[in-house]
Amino acid sequence: MRQILSMTKSSGKYFLLTALAFLFPFFALAYLFFPGLPVLAHGVLLFNGWLFWTLVEYFWHRYKMHPGPTAPRGRAFKEHRYHHEHPNDLQVRFHHRMLMLVGIVLLGAAAIRLDNYFTFIYGIYLGFVWFCYVHILLHRRWSAYFFPKLLNYHIHHHSKLPNVGYGVSVTWWDDIYGTIPPESSRISERVIELYFRGL
């Protein structure tokens, strides 16, 4: 497991983000100058909604769930502190997941029916659902095979360094804003066992 968690560096660290930065203007121009391509336009709106969610997720986690020492501590902080103390007591139950899936179907149907900028809102919702499901998976041992970098950041965030790894569904905002675990920091087998305790 430790070997999988250490496979988080790659030579293409910013490849996806860079590729998207170059592709976005192309899609935006295609949408503006070729309005006869509604699928492309909806793809751009959907992607931008999802991307917007990942940024909101990062900043909400960083500043609302981990406020500074002088910042007010609201409900989000208290619930998140409980999650840090009991990482495997996830509050997202089976019926919550089923409601999210129903929401995907209903909002997806609404986006298709409306055929307008509502697709952006649908992208935000898909990002939220992806966040919820990925967070559940990050508390399962086998997630190390599918999300090694995310899991590495998440275990560091829970176990050793609560001021890093704020992104749950993606890591690139941590990479961009420098809230990454130091390269010298290693996760011991004992920490891994404590993190997955009871699963």
C-alpha positions as CSV (number, residue, x, y, z in Angstrom):
1,M,0.0,0.0,0.0
2,R,2.8,2.4,0.8
3,Q,4.3,1.9,-2.6
4,I,1.0,2.8,-4.2
5,L,0.6,5.9,-2.1
6,S,4.1,7.1,-3.0
7,M,3.3,7.0,-6.8
8,T,1.9,10.5,-6.7
9,K,4.5,12.4,-8.7
10,S,4.5,12.3,-12.4
11,S,6.3,14.2,-15.1
12,G,3.0,15.5,-16.4
13,K,1.9,17.0,-13.1
14,Y,0.0,19.8,-14.8
15,F,-0.7,18.1,-18.1
16,L,-4.4,17.9,-17.7
17,L,-4.8,21.4,-16.4
18,T,-2.6,22.8,-19.2
19,A,-4.5,20.8,-21.9
20,L,-7.8,22.1,-20.6
21,A,-6.5,25.7,-20.5
22,F,-5.6,25.3,-24.2
23,L,-8.8,23.5,-25.2
24,F,-11.2,25.8,-23.4
25,P,-10.8,28.8,-25.8
26,F,-11.3,26.5,-28.7
27,F,-14.6,25.2,-27.3
28,A,-15.7,28.7,-26.4
29,L,-15.0,30.0,-29.9
30,A,-16.7,27.0,-31.4
31,Y,-19.8,27.7,-29.3
32,L,-19.8,31.4,-30.2
33,F,-19.2,31.1,-34.0
34,F,-20.9,27.7,-34.7
35,P,-24.1,27.8,-32.7
36,G,-25.2,24.7,-34.7
37,L,-23.1,22.5,-32.4
38,P,-25.3,22.2,-29.3
39,V,-23.6,19.1,-28.0
40,L,-20.3,20.9,-28.0
41,A,-21.9,23.9,-26.2
42,H,-23.4,21.7,-23.6
43,G,-20.1,19.9,-23.1
44,V,-18.4,23.2,-22.4
45,L,-21.2,24.3,-20.0
46,L,-21.1,20.9,-18.2
47,F,-17.3,20.9,-17.9
48,N,-17.2,24.5,-16.6
49,G,-19.9,23.7,-14.0
50,W,-17.9,20.8,-12.8
51,L,-14.7,22.8,-12.8
52,F,-16.4,25.6,-10.9
53,W,-17.6,23.0,-8.3
54,T,-14.0,21.7,-7.7
55,L,-12.8,25.3,-7.0
56,V,-15.7,25.9,-4.6
57,E,-15.1,22.6,-2.9
58,Y,-11.4,23.5,-2.4
59,F,-12.1,26.9,-0.9
60,W,-15.0,25.8,1.2
61,H,-12.9,23.0,2.7
62,R,-9.9,25.3,3.2
63,Y,-11.6,28.3,4.8
64,K,-14.9,27.1,6.2
65,M,-14.0,23.7,7.5
66,H,-10.5,24.7,8.5
67,P,-10.9,28.4,9.5
68,G,-8.0,30.3,10.9
69,P,-7.6,30.8,14.7
70,T,-9.5,34.1,14.8
71,A,-12.2,33.2,12.2
72,P,-15.7,32.2,13.4
73,R,-16.3,28.5,13.7
74,G,-19.7,27.6,12.3
75,R,-21.6,24.4,11.7
76,A,-19.3,23.3,8.8
77,F,-16.3,23.5,11.1
78,K,-17.9,21.4,13.8
79,E,-19.2,18.7,11.5
80,H,-15.8,18.5,9.8
81,R,-14.0,18.3,13.1
82,Y,-16.1,15.3,13.9
83,H,-15.2,13.8,10.6
84,H,-11.5,14.2,11.4
85,E,-12.0,12.6,14.8
86,H,-14.1,9.7,13.3
87,P,-12.9,9.4,9.7
88,N,-14.8,6.2,9.0
89,D,-18.2,7.4,10.4
90,L,-19.3,8.8,7.1
91,Q,-22.6,10.6,7.2
92,V,-23.5,9.9,3.6
93,R,-25.9,6.9,3.9
94,F,-27.3,4.6,1.2
95,H,-30.5,6.6,0.9
96,H,-28.5,9.8,0.4
97,R,-26.6,8.1,-2.4
98,M,-29.9,7.0,-4.0
99,L,-31.3,10.5,-3.8
100,M,-28.2,11.9,-5.5
101,L,-28.6,9.4,-8.3
102,V,-32.3,10.4,-8.7
103,G,-31.1,14.0,-8.8
104,I,-28.6,13.2,-11.6
105,V,-31.5,11.7,-13.7
106,L,-34.0,14.5,-13.0
107,L,-31.5,17.4,-13.4
108,G,-30.1,15.7,-16.5
109,A,-33.5,15.5,-18.0
110,A,-34.2,19.1,-17.1
111,A,-30.9,20.2,-18.7
112,I,-31.8,18.3,-21.9
113,R,-35.3,19.6,-21.9
114,L,-34.4,23.3,-21.2
115,D,-31.5,23.1,-23.7
116,N,-29.9,26.3,-22.3
117,Y,-27.4,27.5,-19.7
118,F,-28.9,25.3,-17.0
119,T,-26.4,22.7,-18.1
120,F,-23.8,24.7,-16.2
121,I,-25.9,24.1,-13.0
122,Y,-26.1,20.5,-13.9
123,G,-22.3,20.4,-14.1
124,I,-22.0,21.9,-10.6
125,Y,-24.4,19.2,-9.3
126,L,-22.4,16.4,-11.0
127,G,-19.3,17.8,-9.4
128,F,-20.9,17.7,-6.0
129,V,-22.1,14.1,-6.5
130,W,-18.6,13.1,-7.7
131,F,-17.1,14.8,-4.6
132,C,-19.5,12.7,-2.3
133,Y,-18.7,9.4,-4.0
134,V,-15.0,10.0,-4.2
135,H,-14.9,10.9,-0.5
136,I,-16.6,7.6,0.3
137,L,-14.1,5.8,-1.9
138,L,-11.1,7.5,-0.3
139,H,-12.1,5.8,3.0
140,R,-11.8,2.3,1.4
141,R,-8.5,0.5,1.1
142,W,-8.9,-0.4,-2.6
143,S,-9.0,3.3,-3.5
144,A,-5.2,3.3,-3.4
145,Y,-5.3,1.4,-6.8
146,F,-7.5,4.0,-8.5
147,F,-6.8,7.3,-6.8
148,P,-3.3,7.0,-5.3
149,K,-2.5,10.7,-5.3
150,L,-5.9,11.7,-3.9
151,L,-5.6,9.1,-1.2
152,N,-2.1,10.2,-0.3
153,Y,-3.3,13.8,0.1
154,H,-6.4,12.8,2.0
155,I,-4.5,10.6,4.5
156,H,-2.0,13.3,5.1
157,H,-4.9,15.8,5.6
158,H,-6.6,13.5,8.1
159,S,-3.6,12.0,9.9
160,K,-0.6,14.3,9.9
161,L,-1.1,17.6,8.2
162,P,-4.6,19.1,8.3
163,N,-3.4,22.2,6.5
164,V,-2.7,20.4,3.2
165,G,-4.8,18.3,0.9
166,Y,-8.0,20.4,0.8
167,G,-9.1,19.0,-2.5
168,V,-11.2,15.9,-2.2
169,S,-12.4,15.2,-5.7
170,V,-9.3,16.6,-7.5
171,T,-5.8,17.5,-6.5
172,W,-4.9,20.2,-8.9
173,W,-6.1,23.1,-6.8
174,D,-3.8,21.9,-4.0
175,D,-1.0,21.7,-6.6
176,I,-1.7,25.2,-7.8
177,Y,-2.1,26.8,-4.4
178,G,0.8,24.9,-2.8
179,T,-1.2,23.0,-0.2
180,I,0.5,19.7,-0.9
181,P,2.1,17.3,1.5
182,P,5.9,17.9,1.7
183,E,7.9,15.4,-0.4
184,S,9.8,14.3,2.8
185,S,6.5,13.3,4.5
186,R,5.8,9.6,4.4
187,I,2.8,7.7,5.6
188,S,3.6,4.9,7.9
189,E,1.8,1.5,8.0
190,R,0.5,2.4,11.4
191,V,-1.1,5.6,10.2
192,I,-2.6,3.7,7.3
193,E,-4.0,1.1,9.7
194,L,-5.5,3.8,11.9
195,Y,-7.0,5.6,8.9
196,F,-8.8,2.5,7.7
197,R,-9.6,1.3,11.2
198,G,-13.0,-0.5,11.3
199,L,-13.3,-1.1,7.6
